[in-house]
Each structure stands twice: as structure tokens, then as C-alpha cells.
Amino acid sequence: MGDVVKSTAGKDVGTFYVVVDRCGRFLYLAGPKYGMKRLKRKNMKHVQKVNMHLDKLLFKEVDGVLKKLNERGRVA
């Protein structure tokens, strides 16, 4: 929970998400179109882990953080 991942398949390729939960082979993600209230379900095979982790304090501001990441198109 809290790991930042990047989509590698589907119509959202290149979009950054934050992992909120995991159930079997699926991840439940918060992202630009999917906030904390409506999570996106995505197969683990279709995301790439990014070297970034959000702690619990930043988790409240996940929408703003993801918006900035997706505008820049990179993590660094």
C-alpha cells in the first residue's frame, strides 16, 4: 500500500497510480480519474513499479501528487 506504479498496458498506458489494496492478482489503484472513493482494478502484470512510495501523511493528498506526476510524465 502506498507504492507508486505506472500502467504498461491498456488505454491508460503511462499513467501513474498509487496502490491502495491488493486482492489476488489484482491491484486496486487510486489515480487521476479514479480517486480514493472509486478505485481502479488492474492486473499486476499490467503495471510497473516505480521507485517511489507515499507515506500515510501524503496518502491524503494522493490526487494532487498523481496529477503532478502525470503532467510531468516522469518521476524524478
C-alpha positions as a LaTeX table, in Angstrom:
\begin{tabular}{lrrr}
\hline
Residue & $x$ (\AA) & $y$ (\AA) & $z$ (\AA) \\
\hline
Met1 & 0.00 & 0.00 & 0.00 \\
Gly2 & 1.33 & 3.39 & $-0.99$ \\
Asp3 & 3.60 & 2.20 & $-3.82$ \\
Val4 & 3.52 & 4.27 & $-7.00$ \\
Val5 & 3.10 & 2.26 & $-10.21$ \\
Lys6 & 2.95 & 3.12 & $-13.89$ \\
Ser7 & 0.49 & 1.49 & $-16.29$ \\
Thr8 & 2.14 & $-0.58$ & $-19.04$ \\
Ala9 & $-1.00$ & $-1.86$ & $-20.81$ \\
Gly10 & $-4.47$ & $-0.67$ & $-21.71$ \\
Lys11 & $-5.83$ & 2.70 & $-22.72$ \\
Asp12 & $-4.12$ & 4.31 & $-19.72$ \\
Val13 & $-0.52$ & 3.40 & $-20.68$ \\
Gly14 & 1.99 & 5.70 & $-18.98$ \\
Thr15 & $-0.42$ & 6.85 & $-16.25$ \\
Phe16 & 0.80 & 6.87 & $-12.65$ \\
Tyr17 & $-1.29$ & 5.32 & $-9.88$ \\
Val18 & $-0.95$ & 4.64 & $-6.16$ \\
Val19 & $-1.61$ & 1.13 & $-4.88$ \\
Val20 & $-4.36$ & 1.17 & $-2.28$ \\
Asp21 & $-5.04$ & $-2.56$ & $-1.93$ \\
Arg22 & $-4.22$ & $-5.96$ & $-3.41$ \\
Cys23 & $-6.53$ & $-8.93$ & $-3.86$ \\
Gly24 & $-5.07$ & $-11.97$ & $-5.62$ \\
Arg25 & $-3.56$ & $-10.91$ & $-8.93$ \\
Phe26 & $-5.37$ & $-7.57$ & $-8.98$ \\
Leu27 & $-4.32$ & $-4.22$ & $-7.59$ \\
Tyr28 & $-6.78$ & $-1.53$ & $-6.55$ \\
Leu29 & $-5.37$ & 1.82 & $-7.60$ \\
Ala30 & $-6.07$ & 5.49 & $-6.99$ \\
Gly31 & $-5.28$ & 7.74 & $-9.92$ \\
Pro32 & $-6.17$ & 10.89 & $-11.83$ \\
Lys33 & $-9.61$ & 9.65 & $-12.97$ \\
Tyr34 & $-10.01$ & 7.27 & $-10.05$ \\
Gly35 & $-9.77$ & 8.95 & $-6.66$ \\
Met36 & $-9.86$ & 7.28 & $-3.28$ \\
Lys37 & $-13.65$ & 6.86 & $-3.47$ \\
Arg38 & $-13.68$ & 4.97 & $-6.79$ \\
Leu39 & $-10.64$ & 2.73 & $-7.22$ \\
Lys40 & $-9.39$ & 1.25 & $-10.48$ \\
Arg41 & $-8.83$ & $-2.51$ & $-10.59$ \\
Lys42 & $-5.82$ & $-3.54$ & $-12.69$ \\
Asn43 & $-3.93$ & $-6.78$ & $-13.22$ \\
Met44 & $-0.48$ & $-6.81$ & $-11.58$ \\
Lys45 & 1.05 & $-7.84$ & $-14.92$ \\
His46 & $-0.06$ & $-4.56$ & $-16.46$ \\
Val47 & 1.81 & $-2.19$ & $-14.15$ \\
Gln48 & 5.45 & $-1.40$ & $-13.48$ \\
Lys49 & 6.61 & $-0.44$ & $-10.00$ \\
Val50 & 8.25 & 2.98 & $-9.80$ \\
Asn51 & 10.95 & 3.73 & $-7.25$ \\
Met52 & 8.60 & 5.86 & $-5.14$ \\
His53 & 6.43 & 5.28 & $-2.09$ \\
Leu54 & 3.88 & 7.57 & $-0.45$ \\
Asp55 & 3.74 & 7.51 & 3.32 \\
Lys56 & 0.48 & 7.84 & 5.23 \\
Leu57 & 0.74 & 11.62 & 5.50 \\
Leu58 & 0.95 & 12.07 & 1.73 \\
Phe59 & $-1.75$ & 9.49 & 1.14 \\
Lys60 & $-4.40$ & 12.13 & 1.93 \\
Glu61 & $-3.07$ & 14.28 & $-0.91$ \\
Val62 & $-2.76$ & 11.44 & $-3.43$ \\
Asp63 & $-4.83$ & 13.17 & $-6.13$ \\
Gly64 & $-2.55$ & 16.23 & $-6.22$ \\
Val65 & 0.63 & 14.15 & $-6.21$ \\
Leu66 & $-0.59$ & 11.95 & $-9.08$ \\
Lys67 & $-1.73$ & 14.96 & $-11.10$ \\
Lys68 & 1.79 & 16.43 & $-10.90$ \\
Leu69 & 3.41 & 13.09 & $-11.84$ \\
Asn70 & 1.14 & 12.63 & $-14.83$ \\
Glu71 & 1.70 & 16.21 & $-16.04$ \\
Arg72 & 5.48 & 15.72 & $-15.97$ \\
Gly73 & 5.37 & 12.18 & $-17.38$ \\
Arg74 & 8.21 & 11.02 & $-15.16$ \\
Val75 & 9.06 & 10.56 & $-11.50$ \\
Ala76 & 12.30 & 12.48 & $-10.98$ \\
\hline
\end{tabular}
